Amino acid sequence: MASRAPAATGRLLVGFRKWYYNACGFNKLGLMRDDTIYEDSDVKEAVRRLPEPVYNDRMFRIKRALDLTMKQQVLPKNQWTKYEEDVPYLEPYLEEVVRENKEKEEWAKK
């Protein structure tokens, strides 16, 4: 019986994550989680490093979301970004930028 508890807990956690993802509302505008990260200097550099097609997709999603917001509308439900389809496309670039900046700080200290 002990082996069933972790599986049930895992399913409950995934269910909660999906609920929270939908409750945030950005997916109703066609945005992905990484589209909503506050743009500090690290994020701006990570965005600059994105491959052109990924950057263009990001800009399309953001412009569409701004347009929908101004019109006080959301996309039809079949066009919402699904939890399973939301991939952290910016995260690897952001981690690289943060790592490089930490490295520069370490060198500056020496």
C-alpha positions as CSV (number, residue, x, y, z in Angstrom):
1,M,0.0,0.0,0.0
2,A,2.9,2.4,0.6
3,S,3.9,2.2,-3.1
4,R,0.5,3.7,-4.1
5,A,0.8,6.8,-2.0
6,P,3.7,8.4,-4.0
7,A,1.8,7.7,-7.3
8,A,-1.4,9.3,-5.9
9,T,0.5,12.2,-4.5
10,G,2.3,12.7,-7.9
11,R,-1.0,12.7,-9.8
12,L,-2.5,15.1,-7.3
13,L,0.5,17.4,-7.7
14,V,0.3,17.3,-11.5
15,G,-3.4,18.0,-11.2
16,F,-2.7,21.0,-9.0
17,R,0.0,22.3,-11.4
18,K,-2.4,22.0,-14.4
19,W,-5.2,23.8,-12.4
20,Y,-2.8,26.6,-11.3
21,Y,-1.4,26.9,-14.9
22,N,-4.9,27.5,-16.2
23,A,-5.8,29.8,-13.3
24,C,-2.9,32.1,-14.1
25,G,-4.6,33.0,-17.4
26,F,-1.7,33.7,-19.6
27,N,-2.4,30.5,-21.6
28,K,-5.8,31.9,-22.5
29,L,-3.9,34.6,-24.4
30,G,-1.8,32.0,-26.2
31,L,1.3,32.8,-24.1
32,M,3.8,30.3,-22.8
33,R,5.2,30.5,-19.2
34,D,8.6,31.8,-20.4
35,D,6.8,34.7,-22.3
36,T,5.7,36.1,-18.9
37,I,9.2,36.3,-17.2
38,Y,10.0,39.9,-16.1
39,E,12.6,41.3,-18.5
40,D,15.6,42.2,-16.5
41,S,19.0,42.5,-18.1
42,D,19.6,38.7,-17.9
43,V,16.3,37.9,-19.6
44,K,16.9,40.5,-22.3
45,E,20.3,38.9,-23.1
46,A,18.7,35.4,-23.1
47,V,16.0,36.6,-25.5
48,R,18.6,38.2,-27.7
49,R,20.3,34.8,-28.0
50,L,17.2,32.9,-29.1
51,P,17.3,31.4,-32.6
52,E,15.3,33.6,-35.0
53,P,12.3,31.3,-35.4
54,V,11.9,30.9,-31.6
55,Y,12.3,34.7,-31.2
56,N,9.7,35.4,-33.9
57,D,7.2,32.9,-32.3
58,R,7.7,34.6,-29.0
59,M,7.1,38.1,-30.4
60,F,4.0,36.9,-32.3
61,R,2.6,35.4,-29.0
62,I,3.3,38.6,-27.1
63,K,1.9,41.0,-29.7
64,R,-1.3,38.8,-30.0
65,A,-1.7,38.8,-26.2
66,L,-1.3,42.6,-26.1
67,D,-3.9,43.0,-28.8
68,L,-6.3,40.6,-27.1
69,T,-5.8,42.4,-23.8
70,M,-6.5,45.8,-25.3
71,K,-9.8,44.3,-26.8
72,Q,-10.5,42.6,-23.4
73,Q,-10.8,39.3,-25.2
74,V,-9.2,35.8,-24.9
75,L,-8.6,33.2,-27.6
76,P,-11.1,30.5,-28.3
77,K,-10.5,27.6,-25.9
78,N,-9.1,25.3,-28.6
79,Q,-6.2,27.9,-29.2
80,W,-5.2,28.2,-25.5
81,T,-1.7,27.1,-24.7
82,K,-1.9,23.6,-23.1
83,Y,0.1,22.7,-20.0
84,E,1.7,19.8,-21.8
85,E,2.7,22.0,-24.8
86,D,4.3,24.7,-22.7
87,V,8.1,24.1,-23.0
88,P,10.7,26.2,-21.2
89,Y,12.3,27.5,-24.4
90,L,14.0,30.5,-22.7
91,E,15.2,28.7,-19.6
92,P,18.4,27.2,-21.1
93,Y,19.5,30.5,-22.5
94,L,18.7,32.3,-19.2
95,E,20.6,29.7,-17.2
96,E,23.6,30.2,-19.5
97,V,23.5,34.0,-19.1
98,V,23.2,33.8,-15.3
99,R,26.1,31.3,-15.2
100,E,28.3,33.6,-17.4
101,N,27.5,36.6,-15.3
102,K,28.4,34.8,-12.1
103,E,31.7,33.7,-13.7
104,K,32.4,37.3,-14.7
105,E,31.8,38.4,-11.1
106,E,34.1,35.7,-9.8
107,W,36.9,36.8,-12.2
108,A,36.3,40.5,-11.2
109,K,36.9,39.6,-7.5
110,K,40.3,38.1,-8.3
